Amino acid sequence: MYPEHIVSPMRSELTEVGFSELKTSDEVDNLLSKKGTILLVINSVCGCAAGNARPGVINAIKQTNYPEYLATVFAGVDKEAVAKAREYLLPFPPSSPCIALFKNGELVHMIERHHIEGRNPNDISENLVSAFNEFCT
């Protein structure tokens, strides 16, 4: 478990641009049962989250076409919420960070850690924008 003073700035990078924090399994269930499109980011303290994932996500949602709901859980901190979120991400193995797009409760697009490491934020953003254009209409 990471201390809150360490993760707070990493949380705020996403919450300041409109992401809701999910900290319990009930919050995850409630959100992912909604109709519409949902972008879920499993956030992390690692360098690829800081240098690639969060900047890529933030850039992607600057487009006019993006998911109706934006949410995040924090690996290593929000254990209950992360465990529940990972149930929705099956058959993908646990990965943090990762970025998932849902449409009407169905996982339709997934970016795993190995798709984030070594990629720049623009690559991640372009990947997400393409998915948004396909599923967020």
DRENBASE-537611 format. One record per residue: x, y, z of N, C-alpha, C in turn; residue in one letter; residue number from 1. Coordinates in steps of 0.1 Angstrom, whole numbers, plus 5000, padded with zeros to 4 digits. Layout:
% residues N
 n_xx n_yy n_zz ca_xx ca_yy ca_zz c_xx c_yy c_zz r   k
    X    Y    Z     X     Y     Z    X    Y    Z A NUM
...
% end
This chain:
% residues 137
 n_xx n_yy n_zz ca_xx ca_yy ca_zz c_xx c_yy c_zz r   k
 5008 4988 5000  5000  5000  5000 5009 5012 5000 M   1
 5007 5021 4991  5015  5033  4990 5008 5044 4998 Y   2
 5017 5053 5005  5011  5064  5013 5004 5074 5004 P   3
 4993 5079 5010  4985  5089  5002 4993 5101 4997 E   4
 5002 5106 5005  5009  5118  5001 5018 5115 4989 H   5
 5021 5103 4986  5029  5099  4974 5019 5098 4962 I   6
 5008 5092 4964  4999  5090  4952 4990 5102 4949 V   7
 4988 5110 4959  4979  5122  4957 4981 5130 4944 S   8
 4994 5134 4941  4996  5141  4929 4993 5133 4916 P   9
 4995 5120 4917  4993  5111  4906 4978 5109 4904 M  10
 4970 5109 4915  4955  5108  4914 4950 5121 4907 R  11
 4955 5132 4912  4950  5145  4908 4952 5148 4893 S  12
 4962 5142 4887  4965  5143  4873 4952 5140 4865 E  13
 4945 5129 4869  4933  5124  4862 4921 5131 4868 L  14
 4920 5133 4881  4907  5139  4886 4906 5153 4882 T  15
 4917 5160 4880  4916  5174  4876 4911 5176 4862 E  16
 4911 5165 4854  4906  5166  4840 4892 5159 4839 V  17
 4886 5155 4850  4873  5150  4850 4871 5135 4853 G  18
 4881 5128 4857  4880  5114  4861 4874 5113 4875 F  19
 4865 5104 4877  4860  5100  4890 4869 5089 4896 S  20
 4872 5091 4909  4879  5080  4916 4869 5070 4921 E  21
 4873 5057 4918  4865  5046  4924 4873 5039 4934 L  22
 4868 5038 4947  4876  5033  4957 4870 5020 4963 K  23
 4858 5016 4959  4852  5004  4965 4847 4996 4953 T  24
 4845 4983 4956  4839  4974  4946 4825 4978 4942 S  25
 4817 4983 4951  4804  4988  4948 4804 5000 4938 D  26
 4814 5009 4940  4815  5020  4930 4819 5015 4916 E  27
 4827 5005 4916  4831  4999  4903 4819 4993 4896 V  28
 4812 4984 4904  4800  4978  4899 4790 4988 4894 D  29
 4787 4998 4902  4777  5008  4898 4781 5015 4885 N  30
 4793 5018 4883  4797  5025  4871 4797 5016 4859 L  31
 4803 5004 4861  4804  4996  4849 4791 4989 4845 L  32
 4781 4991 4853  4768  4986  4849 4759 4996 4841 S  33
 4765 5008 4840  4758  5018  4832 4758 5016 4817 K  34
 4748 5021 4811  4748  5021  4796 4757 5033 4792 K  35
 4762 5031 4780  4770  5042  4774 4785 5038 4774 G  36
 4794 5047 4772  4808  5044  4771 4815 5049 4784 T  37
 4825 5041 4788  4832  5043  4800 4847 5041 4798 I  38
 4855 5050 4801  4870  5048  4801 4874 5046 4815 L  39
 4881 5035 4817  4886  5031  4831 4901 5030 4830 L  40
 4908 5038 4838  4922  5038  4839 4926 5031 4852 V  41
 4934 5021 4852  4940  5015  4864 4953 5023 4865 I  42
 4954 5032 4874  4965  5041  4876 4976 5034 4884 N  43
 4988 5039 4883  4999  5033  4890 5010 5043 4893 S  44
 5019 5040 4902  5030  5048  4906 5042 5047 4896 V  45
 5041 5037 4888  5053  5034  4879 5056 5045 4869 C  46
 5068 5045 4864  5072  5055  4854 5064 5055 4841 G  47
 5059 5043 4837  5052  5043  4824 5038 5049 4826 C  48
 5033 5049 4838  5020  5055  4841 5022 5071 4840 A  49
 5033 5075 4846  5036  5089  4847 5040 5095 4834 A  50
 5048 5088 4827  5054  5093  4814 5046 5091 4802 G  51
 5038 5080 4802  5031  5076  4790 5016 5075 4791 N  52
 5011 5067 4801  4997  5065  4802 4989 5077 4806 A  53
 4992 5083 4817  4983  5095  4821 4984 5106 4810 R  54
 4996 5110 4805  4996  5120  4795 4989 5116 4783 P  55
 4990 5104 4779  4983  5099  4767 4968 5100 4768 G  56
 4963 5095 4780  4948  5096  4783 4943 5110 4783 V  57
 4951 5119 4790  4947  5133  4791 4946 5139 4777 I  58
 4955 5137 4769  4955  5142  4755 4943 5137 4747 N  59
 4940 5124 4749  4930  5117  4741 4916 5123 4745 A  60
 4914 5127 4757  4900  5132  4761 4899 5147 4758 I  61
 4909 5153 4752  4908  5167  4747 4900 5167 4734 K  62
 4898 5156 4728  4891  5155  4715 4876 5157 4717 Q  63
 4869 5160 4707  4854  5162  4709 4847 5150 4711 T  64
 4852 5138 4707  4845  5126  4708 4853 5117 4718 N  65
 4847 5116 4730  4853  5107  4741 4842 5101 4749 Y  66
 4846 5091 4758  4836  5084  4765 4827 5093 4775 P  67
 4815 5088 4777  4806  5096  4786 4811 5096 4800 E  68
 4817 5086 4805  4822  5084  4818 4837 5082 4819 Y  69
 4843 5089 4828  4858  5087  4829 4860 5083 4844 L  70
 4867 5072 4846  4869  5068  4860 4883 5062 4861 A  71
 4888 5061 4874  4901  5056  4876 4901 5049 4890 T  72
 4909 5038 4891  4912  5031  4903 4928 5031 4904 V  73
 4933 5031 4916  4947  5032  4918 4953 5018 4923 F  74
 4961 5012 4915  4967  4999  4919 4977 5002 4931 A  75
 4976 4992 4940  4985  4993  4952 4979 5002 4963 G  76
 4967 5008 4960  4961  5017  4970 4946 5013 4972 V  77
 4939 5014 4961  4924  5011  4961 4922 4996 4958 D  78
 4927 4988 4967  4928  4973  4965 4914 4967 4961 K  79
 4904 4971 4969  4891  4965  4967 4886 4969 4953 E  80
 4887 4982 4949  4882  4986  4937 4890 4980 4925 A  81
 4903 4979 4927  4912  4974  4916 4908 4959 4914 V  82
 4906 4952 4925  4903  4937  4923 4890 4936 4916 A  83
 4880 4944 4919  4867  4943  4912 4868 4948 4897 K  84
 4876 4958 4895  4878  4963  4881 4884 4952 4873 A  85
 4894 4945 4879  4901  4934  4871 4892 4922 4868 R  86
 4881 4921 4875  4871  4910  4872 4865 4914 4858 E  87
 4862 4927 4856  4856  4932  4844 4866 4931 4832 Y  88
 4878 4931 4835  4889  4931  4825 4893 4917 4820 L  89
 4887 4907 4825  4890  4893  4821 4886 4891 4806 L  90
 4893 4885 4798  4904  4875  4801 4918 4881 4802 P  91
 4919 4894 4802  4932  4900  4803 4938 4898 4817 F  92
 4951 4895 4818  4957  4893  4831 4958 4907 4838 P  93
 4960 4907 4851  4962  4919  4858 4974 4927 4852 P  94
 4971 4940 4851  4981  4949  4844 4979 4963 4850 S  95
 4990 4969 4855  4989  4983  4859 5002 4990 4855 S  96
 5000 5001 4848  4987  5007  4845 4981 4999 4833 P  97
 4968 5002 4831  4961  4998  4819 4949 5007 4817 C  98
 4944 5007 4805  4933  5016  4801 4923 5007 4793 I  99
 4911 5008 4798  4900  5000  4793 4888 5008 4788 A 100
 4882 5005 4777  4871  5012  4772 4859 5002 4772 L 101
 4848 5006 4778  4836  4998  4779 4825 5005 4771 F 102
 4816 4997 4765  4804  5002  4759 4793 4993 4763 K 103
 4783 4999 4770  4771  4992  4775 4775 4980 4783 N 104
 4785 4981 4791  4790  4971  4800 4799 4961 4794 G 105
 4802 4962 4782  4811  4952  4775 4825 4959 4773 E 106
 4835 4951 4776  4849  4956  4773 4851 4956 4758 L 107
 4854 4967 4752  4856  4968  4738 4870 4972 4733 V 108
 4878 4977 4742  4891  4981  4739 4900 4981 4751 H 109
 4912 4975 4750  4921  4974  4761 4935 4977 4757 M 110
 4941 4986 4766  4956  4989  4764 4962 4984 4777 I 111
 4970 4973 4775  4977  4967  4787 4991 4974 4789 E 112
 4997 4971 4800  5010  4977  4804 5020 4975 4793 R 113
 5020 4963 4787  5031  4961  4777 5028 4969 4764 H 114
 5016 4975 4763  5013  4984  4751 5016 4998 4755 H 115
 5019 5001 4768  5022  5014  4773 5037 5016 4774 I 116
 5044 5006 4780  5058  5007  4781 5065 5009 4768 E 117
 5074 5018 4767  5081  5020  4755 5074 5028 4744 G 118
 5062 5032 4747  5054  5040  4737 5053 5054 4743 R 119
 5052 5064 4734  5051  5077  4739 5036 5081 4741 N 120
 5034 5092 4748  5020  5096  4751 5011 5098 4738 P 121
 5018 5103 4727  5010  5105  4715 5006 5092 4709 N 122
 5014 5081 4710  5010  5068  4705 4997 5063 4712 D 123
 4998 5065 4726  4986  5060  4734 4974 5069 4731 I 124
 4976 5081 4730  4965  5090  4726 4959 5087 4713 S 125
 4967 5084 4703  4962  5081  4690 4954 5068 4690 E 126
 4959 5058 4698  4952  5045  4700 4938 5047 4706 N 127
 4938 5055 4716  4925  5058  4723 4916 5066 4714 L 128
 4920 5076 4707  4912  5084  4698 4906 5075 4688 V 129
 4913 5066 4682  4908  5057  4672 4897 5048 4679 S 130
 4899 5043 4691  4888  5035  4698 4876 5044 4701 A 131
 4879 5056 4705  4867  5066  4708 4859 5068 4695 F 132
 4866 5070 4684  4859  5072  4671 4851 5060 4667 N 133
 4855 5048 4671  4848  5036  4667 4836 5033 4677 E 134
 4838 5036 4690  4828  5031  4699 4820 5042 4706 F 135
 4825 5055 4705  4818  5066  4713 4810 5075 4703 C 136
 4801 5069 4696  4794  5077  4686 4779 5077 4690 T 137
% end
